[in-house]
Amino acid sequence: MSHTELVSCEAQHPQRSRARRLAERGLTTVEYAIGLVAAATAALVLLRIFNDNAFFQALMGWVLSIFENLVDKV
């Protein structure tokens, strides 16, 4: 469908195009809401992981071993 056909279609059915725009605006709001929920869930999961002492100790040991290997090679 060309641009000209779309324009003429909207001119013939102005109510339908307005309704479509309103529906799309609502979908955008829903997409933002889902994105915010996903971001909050990811933040909570990361917070839970990093508050786990065993995980933090393993991560700290891994980072320190990398730095020790770098220092030994220099």
The first five atom37 places (N, CA, C, CB, O) and aatype in JSON, in Angstrom:
{
  "aatype": [12, 15, 8, 16, 6, 10, 19, 15, 4, 6, 0, 5, 8, 14, 5, 1, 15, 1, 0, 1, 1, 10, 0, 6, 1, 7, 10, 16, 16, 19, 6, 18, 0, 9, 7, 10, 19, 0, 0, 0, 16, 0, 0, 10, 19, 10, 10, 1, 9, 13, 2, 3, 2, 0, 13, 13, 5, 0, 10, 12, 7, 17, 19, 10, 15, 9, 13, 6, 2, 10, 19, 3, 11, 19],
  "atom_mask": [
    [1, 1, 1, 1, 1],
    [1, 1, 1, 1, 1],
    [1, 1, 1, 1, 1],
    [1, 1, 1, 1, 1],
    [1, 1, 1, 1, 1],
    [1, 1, 1, 1, 1],
    [1, 1, 1, 1, 1],
    [1, 1, 1, 1, 1],
    [1, 1, 1, 1, 1],
    [1, 1, 1, 1, 1],
    [1, 1, 1, 1, 1],
    [1, 1, 1, 1, 1],
    [1, 1, 1, 1, 1],
    [1, 1, 1, 1, 1],
    [1, 1, 1, 1, 1],
    [1, 1, 1, 1, 1],
    [1, 1, 1, 1, 1],
    [1, 1, 1, 1, 1],
    [1, 1, 1, 1, 1],
    [1, 1, 1, 1, 1],
    [1, 1, 1, 1, 1],
    [1, 1, 1, 1, 1],
    [1, 1, 1, 1, 1],
    [1, 1, 1, 1, 1],
    [1, 1, 1, 1, 1],
    [1, 1, 1, 0, 1],
    [1, 1, 1, 1, 1],
    [1, 1, 1, 1, 1],
    [1, 1, 1, 1, 1],
    [1, 1, 1, 1, 1],
    [1, 1, 1, 1, 1],
    [1, 1, 1, 1, 1],
    [1, 1, 1, 1, 1],
    [1, 1, 1, 1, 1],
    [1, 1, 1, 0, 1],
    [1, 1, 1, 1, 1],
    [1, 1, 1, 1, 1],
    [1, 1, 1, 1, 1],
    [1, 1, 1, 1, 1],
    [1, 1, 1, 1, 1],
    [1, 1, 1, 1, 1],
    [1, 1, 1, 1, 1],
    [1, 1, 1, 1, 1],
    [1, 1, 1, 1, 1],
    [1, 1, 1, 1, 1],
    [1, 1, 1, 1, 1],
    [1, 1, 1, 1, 1],
    [1, 1, 1, 1, 1],
    [1, 1, 1, 1, 1],
    [1, 1, 1, 1, 1],
    [1, 1, 1, 1, 1],
    [1, 1, 1, 1, 1],
    [1, 1, 1, 1, 1],
    [1, 1, 1, 1, 1],
    [1, 1, 1, 1, 1],
    [1, 1, 1, 1, 1],
    [1, 1, 1, 1, 1],
    [1, 1, 1, 1, 1],
    [1, 1, 1, 1, 1],
    [1, 1, 1, 1, 1],
    [1, 1, 1, 0, 1],
    [1, 1, 1, 1, 1],
    [1, 1, 1, 1, 1],
    [1, 1, 1, 1, 1],
    [1, 1, 1, 1, 1],
    [1, 1, 1, 1, 1],
    [1, 1, 1, 1, 1],
    [1, 1, 1, 1, 1],
    [1, 1, 1, 1, 1],
    [1, 1, 1, 1, 1],
    [1, 1, 1, 1, 1],
    [1, 1, 1, 1, 1],
    [1, 1, 1, 1, 1],
    [1, 1, 1, 1, 1]
  ],
  "atom_positions": [
    [[0.85, -1.17, 0.0], [0.0, 0.0, 0.0], [0.9, 1.24, 0.0], [-0.97, 0.0, 1.23], [1.81, 1.34, 0.82]],
    [[0.65, 2.15, -0.89], [1.48, 3.33, -0.99], [1.02, 4.39, 0.02], [1.45, 3.89, -2.41], [-0.04, 4.29, 0.62]],
    [[1.85, 5.39, 0.17], [1.54, 6.49, 1.08], [0.26, 7.21, 0.65], [2.71, 7.49, 1.13], [-0.54, 7.59, 1.5]],
    [[0.07, 7.38, -0.65], [-1.12, 8.07, -1.15], [-2.38, 7.29, -0.8], [-1.02, 8.26, -2.67], [-3.39, 7.88, -0.43]],
    [[-2.32, 5.97, -0.92], [-3.48, 5.14, -0.57], [-3.79, 5.23, 0.91], [-3.23, 3.69, -0.97], [-4.96, 5.26, 1.3]],
    [[-2.75, 5.28, 1.75], [-2.98, 5.4, 3.19], [-3.63, 6.73, 3.55], [-1.66, 5.26, 3.95], [-4.55, 6.78, 4.37]],
    [[-3.18, 7.8, 2.94], [-3.75, 9.11, 3.21], [-5.2, 9.16, 2.78], [-2.94, 10.21, 2.49], [-6.05, 9.67, 3.51]],
    [[-5.51, 8.63, 1.6], [-6.89, 8.67, 1.13], [-7.78, 7.78, 1.99], [-6.98, 8.24, -0.35], [-8.95, 8.09, 2.19]],
    [[-7.25, 6.68, 2.49], [-8.02, 5.78, 3.35], [-8.36, 6.47, 4.67], [-7.24, 4.47, 3.62], [-9.48, 6.36, 5.16]],
    [[-7.4, 7.19, 5.25], [-7.65, 7.91, 6.49], [-8.64, 9.05, 6.28], [-6.34, 8.44, 7.07], [-9.43, 9.36, 7.16]],
    [[-8.58, 9.68, 5.12], [-9.51, 10.76, 4.84], [-10.94, 10.25, 4.74], [-9.12, 11.49, 3.56], [-11.88, 10.95, 5.1]],
    [[-11.11, 9.04, 4.24], [-12.45, 8.48, 4.11], [-13.0, 7.99, 5.46], [-12.43, 7.33, 3.11], [-14.21, 8.02, 5.67]],
    [[-12.14, 7.56, 6.35], [-12.57, 7.01, 7.64], [-11.84, 7.71, 8.79], [-12.32, 5.47, 7.69], [-10.98, 7.11, 9.44]],
    [[-12.17, 8.99, 9.04], [-11.41, 9.72, 10.07], [-11.62, 9.14, 11.47], [-11.82, 11.18, 10.06], [-10.69, 9.18, 12.28]],
    [[-12.8, 8.61, 11.77], [-13.04, 8.06, 13.11], [-12.19, 6.81, 13.34], [-14.52, 7.73, 13.29], [-11.66, 6.61, 14.43]],
    [[-12.08, 5.97, 12.32], [-11.31, 4.74, 12.47], [-9.83, 5.04, 12.68], [-11.5, 3.83, 11.24], [-9.17, 4.39, 13.49]],
    [[-9.29, 6.02, 11.96], [-7.88, 6.35, 12.13], [-7.63, 6.96, 13.5], [-7.42, 7.32, 11.02], [-6.59, 6.72, 14.11]],
    [[-8.57, 7.75, 14.0], [-8.43, 8.33, 15.35], [-8.47, 7.23, 16.4], [-9.54, 9.37, 15.62], [-7.7, 7.25, 17.36]],
    [[-9.38, 6.28, 16.21], [-9.47, 5.15, 17.15], [-8.19, 4.33, 17.11], [-10.68, 4.26, 16.81], [-7.71, 3.86, 18.15]],
    [[-7.64, 4.15, 15.93], [-6.39, 3.4, 15.8], [-5.26, 4.11, 16.52], [-6.02, 3.19, 14.32], [-4.45, 3.48, 17.21]],
    [[-5.19, 5.44, 16.37], [-4.14, 6.2, 17.07], [-4.3, 6.09, 18.57], [-4.17, 7.67, 16.65], [-3.31, 5.94, 19.28]],
    [[-5.53, 6.15, 19.07], [-5.76, 6.02, 20.51], [-5.38, 4.63, 21.0], [-7.22, 6.31, 20.84], [-4.81, 4.49, 22.09]],
    [[-5.69, 3.61, 20.22], [-5.35, 2.24, 20.61], [-3.84, 2.05, 20.63], [-5.98, 1.22, 19.64], [-3.3, 1.4, 21.53]],
    [[-3.14, 2.63, 19.65], [-1.68, 2.52, 19.62], [-1.06, 3.26, 20.8], [-1.13, 3.06, 18.3], [-0.04, 2.81, 21.34]],
    [[-1.64, 4.36, 21.19], [-1.12, 5.09, 22.34], [-1.26, 4.25, 23.6], [-1.85, 6.43, 22.51], [-0.38, 4.26, 24.45]],
    [[-2.36, 3.52, 23.73], [-2.55, 2.64, 24.87], [-1.57, 1.49, 24.86], [0.0, 0.0, 0.0], [-1.09, 1.07, 25.92]],
    [[-1.25, 0.97, 23.68], [-0.28, -0.11, 23.59], [1.1, 0.37, 24.03], [-0.22, -0.65, 22.17], [1.83, -0.37, 24.69]],
    [[1.44, 1.57, 23.69], [2.72, 2.11, 24.12], [2.79, 2.18, 25.64], [2.96, 3.49, 23.5], [3.82, 1.86, 26.23]],
    [[1.72, 2.6, 26.26], [1.68, 2.66, 27.72], [1.85, 1.27, 28.32], [0.36, 3.29, 28.2], [2.57, 1.11, 29.3]],
    [[1.21, 0.29, 27.75], [1.33, -1.09, 28.23], [2.76, -1.58, 28.05], [0.35, -2.02, 27.5], [3.3, -2.25, 28.93]],
    [[3.38, -1.25, 26.93], [4.76, -1.67, 26.7], [5.69, -1.06, 27.73], [5.21, -1.27, 25.28], [6.59, -1.73, 28.24]],
    [[5.49, 0.21, 28.06], [6.3, 0.83, 29.1], [6.07, 0.16, 30.45], [6.0, 2.33, 29.19], [7.02, -0.07, 31.2]],
    [[4.84, -0.16, 30.77], [4.54, -0.81, 32.04], [5.2, -2.18, 32.12], [3.02, -0.95, 32.22], [5.76, -2.53, 33.16]],
    [[5.14, -2.94, 31.05], [5.79, -4.26, 31.05], [7.31, -4.1, 31.17], [5.44, -5.04, 29.76], [7.95, -4.87, 31.88]],
    [[7.86, -3.12, 30.51], [9.3, -2.86, 30.61], [9.71, -2.48, 32.02], [0.0, 0.0, 0.0], [10.74, -2.93, 32.51]],
    [[8.89, -1.65, 32.68], [9.2, -1.27, 34.05], [9.12, -2.45, 35.0], [8.25, -0.17, 34.51], [9.96, -2.59, 35.89]],
    [[8.12, -3.3, 34.82], [8.0, -4.5, 35.67], [9.2, -5.42, 35.43], [6.67, -5.25, 35.38], [9.74, -5.98, 36.39]],
    [[9.61, -5.59, 34.19], [10.76, -6.43, 33.88], [12.04, -5.86, 34.49], [10.92, -6.59, 32.36], [12.86, -6.6, 35.03]],
    [[12.22, -4.55, 34.42], [13.41, -3.92, 34.99], [13.42, -4.05, 36.51], [13.47, -2.44, 34.59], [14.47, -4.31, 37.1]],
    [[12.27, -3.87, 37.14], [12.2, -4.02, 38.6], [12.47, -5.46, 39.01], [10.81, -3.57, 39.11], [13.14, -5.69, 40.01]],
    [[11.97, -6.42, 38.24], [12.22, -7.83, 38.54], [13.7, -8.15, 38.4], [11.4, -8.74, 37.62], [14.27, -8.84, 39.25]],
    [[14.32, -7.66, 37.34], [15.76, -7.9, 37.15], [16.56, -7.26, 38.28], [16.22, -7.34, 35.79], [17.53, -7.86, 38.76]],
    [[16.17, -6.07, 38.72], [16.87, -5.41, 39.82], [16.73, -6.21, 41.11], [16.33, -3.99, 40.03], [17.69, -6.35, 41.86]],
    [[15.55, -6.74, 41.37], [15.36, -7.54, 42.58], [16.16, -8.83, 42.53], [13.88, -7.86, 42.77], [16.72, -9.25, 43.55]],
    [[16.21, -9.47, 41.37], [17.0, -10.7, 41.23], [18.48, -10.4, 41.46], [16.79, -11.34, 39.84], [19.16, -11.13, 42.17]],
    [[18.99, -9.32, 40.85], [20.39, -8.96, 41.04], [20.68, -8.59, 42.49], [20.76, -7.8, 40.13], [21.74, -8.93, 43.01]],
    [[19.77, -7.9, 43.13], [19.94, -7.55, 44.53], [20.01, -8.8, 45.39], [18.8, -6.64, 45.0], [20.83, -8.89, 46.3]],
    [[19.15, -9.76, 45.1], [19.15, -11.02, 45.84], [20.46, -11.78, 45.63], [17.96, -11.9, 45.42], [21.02, -12.32, 46.58]],
    [[20.95, -11.81, 44.39], [22.19, -12.52, 44.09], [23.37, -11.86, 44.79], [22.44, -12.57, 42.57], [24.19, -12.54, 45.41]],
    [[23.46, -10.53, 44.7], [24.62, -9.85, 45.26], [24.56, -9.74, 46.78], [24.74, -8.48, 44.66], [25.58, -9.47, 47.42]],
    [[23.39, -9.93, 47.38], [23.31, -9.95, 48.83], [23.64, -11.33, 49.4], [21.93, -9.53, 49.28], [23.8, -11.47, 50.61]],
    [[23.75, -12.34, 48.54], [24.12, -13.68, 48.97], [25.62, -13.68, 49.27], [23.74, -14.76, 47.89], [26.42, -13.42, 48.37]],
    [[26.0, -13.97, 50.5], [27.39, -13.87, 50.93], [28.28, -14.87, 50.19], [27.49, -14.09, 52.42], [29.4, -14.53, 49.83]],
    [[27.8, -16.09, 49.97], [28.62, -17.09, 49.28], [28.92, -16.66, 47.85], [27.9, -18.46, 49.28], [30.05, -16.81, 47.38]],
    [[27.94, -16.12, 47.17], [28.16, -15.64, 45.81], [29.15, -14.48, 45.81], [26.83, -15.21, 45.16], [30.04, -14.41, 44.97]],
    [[28.97, -13.56, 46.75], [29.86, -12.4, 46.82], [31.3, -12.84, 47.09], [29.39, -11.42, 47.92], [32.23, -12.31, 46.48]],
    [[31.49, -13.8, 47.98], [32.84, -14.29, 48.28], [33.46, -14.96, 47.05], [32.81, -15.28, 49.47], [34.65, -14.77, 46.76]],
    [[32.67, -15.75, 46.32], [33.18, -16.41, 45.11], [33.55, -15.37, 44.05], [32.13, -17.39, 44.55], [34.59, -15.49, 43.41]],
    [[32.71, -14.36, 43.87], [32.99, -13.3, 42.9], [34.23, -12.51, 43.3], [31.78, -12.36, 42.77], [35.07, -12.19, 42.46]],
    [[34.35, -12.2, 44.58], [35.51, -11.45, 45.06], [36.79, -12.27, 44.87], [35.33, -11.07, 46.56], [37.81, -11.73, 44.48]],
    [[36.73, -13.58, 45.14], [37.89, -14.44, 44.93], [38.29, -14.5, 43.47], [0.0, 0.0, 0.0], [39.48, -14.51, 43.15]],
    [[37.3, -14.54, 42.59], [37.58, -14.59, 41.15], [38.25, -13.3, 40.69], [36.28, -14.82, 40.36], [39.22, -13.33, 39.93]],
    [[37.73, -12.16, 41.14], [38.3, -10.86, 40.75], [39.71, -10.72, 41.3], [37.41, -9.69, 41.26], [40.61, -10.26, 40.59]],
    [[39.93, -11.1, 42.56], [41.27, -11.01, 43.15], [42.26, -11.92, 42.44], [41.21, -11.35, 44.64], [43.43, -11.55, 42.27]],
    [[41.83, -13.11, 42.03], [42.75, -14.01, 41.32], [43.13, -13.43, 39.96], [42.11, -15.4, 41.15], [44.26, -13.62, 39.51]],
    [[42.21, -12.74, 39.3], [42.53, -12.09, 38.03], [43.6, -11.03, 38.25], [41.27, -11.47, 37.39], [44.58, -10.96, 37.5]],
    [[43.42, -10.19, 39.28], [44.4, -9.14, 39.56], [45.75, -9.73, 39.97], [43.88, -8.21, 40.65], [46.8, -9.2, 39.6]],
    [[45.75, -10.82, 40.73], [47.0, -11.46, 41.12], [47.72, -12.01, 39.91], [46.74, -12.59, 42.13], [48.94, -11.89, 39.82]],
    [[46.99, -12.6, 38.97], [47.62, -13.11, 37.74], [48.17, -11.98, 36.89], [46.61, -13.93, 36.92], [49.22, -12.13, 36.27]],
    [[47.5, -10.86, 36.86], [48.0, -9.71, 36.1], [49.27, -9.16, 36.73], [46.93, -8.6, 36.02], [50.21, -8.8, 36.02]],
    [[49.31, -9.08, 38.05], [50.47, -8.54, 38.75], [51.68, -9.48, 38.59], [50.14, -8.33, 40.25], [52.81, -9.03, 38.42]],
    [[51.42, -10.8, 38.64], [52.5, -11.76, 38.5], [53.13, -11.71, 37.11], [52.0, -13.16, 38.8], [54.32, -11.97, 36.97]],
    [[52.35, -11.4, 36.1], [52.87, -11.35, 34.73], [53.64, -10.08, 34.44], [51.74, -11.48, 33.74], [54.43, -10.04, 33.5]],
    [[53.42, -9.05, 35.22], [54.09, -7.76, 34.97], [55.41, -7.74, 35.58], [53.3, -6.62, 35.47], [56.12, -6.74, 35.47]]
  ]
}
